[in-house]
């Protein structure tokens, strides 16, 4: 797991994600804007951050309308940070309930799982 110096989904965390992903090989098509948040009723009005991803690389936060909203519980975030939760698997099991387009969803899950793998 990549060690973060900042709390998840804040502006400093986004800067860390951008820096970590900057040197990775692009994955064409893994693109979108994802709203990330913690809580059961996360939507575009109360998400912690809108993260822009282009070809599998984080561009930073954006004010663009998100393609997908990805809410997490506090426990899911804790388990993800500890390397115990693979987000793609959690989604496939129905444990994560995104709202929006599937392409940008998979771009976000791929990036976040990549970070968890030790970026």
KAFEN-V704020 format. One record per residue. RES is the residue in one letter. PHI is phi in whole degrees, 0 to 359 (999 if undefined). PSI is psi in whole degrees, 0 to 359 (* if undefined). BURIAL is I if it has 24 or more other ideal C-beta (glycine too) atoms within 12 Angstrom, else O. Layout:
# KAFEN-V704020
[[RES	PHI	PSI	BURIAL] [RES	PHI	PSI	BURIAL]]
This chain:
# KAFEN-V704020
[[X	999	136	O] [X	292	132	I] [X	275	125	O] [X	258	140	I] [X	271	350	O] [X	240	158	O] [X	294	144	O] [X	302	139	I] [X	74	12	I] [X	266	175	O] [X	295	323	O] [X	292	324	O] [X	297	317	I] [X	301	317	I] [X	300	320	O] [X	295	317	I] [X	297	318	I] [X	300	313	I] [X	296	317	O] [X	295	322	I] [X	273	351	I] [X	301	326	O] [X	265	4	O] [X	279	157	I] [X	293	130	O] [X	299	147	O] [X	241	97	O] [X	307	133	O] [X	93	343	O] [X	278	78	I] [X	223	145	I] [X	162	176	I] [X	244	126	I] [X	240	135	I] [X	268	122	I] [X	249	139	I] [X	198	167	I] [X	243	123	I] [X	140	164	O] [X	279	342	O] [X	236	44	O] [X	285	131	I] [X	217	189	O] [X	292	345	I] [X	272	342	O] [X	224	17	O] [X	294	152	I] [X	288	323	I] [X	203	150	I] [X	254	114	I] [X	256	127	I] [X	265	132	I] [X	233	130	I] [X	233	118	I] [X	52	42	O] [X	82	4	I] [X	244	131	I] [X	288	130	I] [X	267	337	I] [X	126	184	I] [X	280	158	I] [X	213	161	I] [X	259	4	O] [X	296	152	O] [X	297	128	O] [X	290	148	I] [X	278	334	I] [X	209	146	I] [X	249	130	I] [X	237	98	I] [X	270	145	I] [X	232	152	I] [X	277	163	O] [X	301	320	O] [X	294	321	O] [X	298	318	I] [X	296	316	I] [X	301	313	O] [X	295	322	O] [X	296	315	I] [X	296	329	I] [X	278	355	O] [X	81	15	O] [X	265	348	O] [X	235	121	I] [X	266	116	I] [X	296	322	I] [X	298	318	I] [X	295	318	O] [X	298	321	I] [X	295	314	I] [X	296	332	O] [X	276	352	O] [X	87	13	O] [X	278	341	O] [X	244	132	I] [X	244	80	O] [X	285	162	I] [X	231	120	O] [X	135	201	I] [X	286	142	O] [X	284	326	O] [X	301	305	O] [X	297	329	I] [X	300	310	I] [X	292	330	I] [X	297	316	I] [X	292	314	I] [X	298	318	I] [X	298	314	I] [X	297	312	I] [X	295	321	I] [X	293	324	I] [X	299	316	I] [X	300	318	I] [X	293	336	I] [X	281	356	O] [X	113	15	O] [X	359	*	I]]
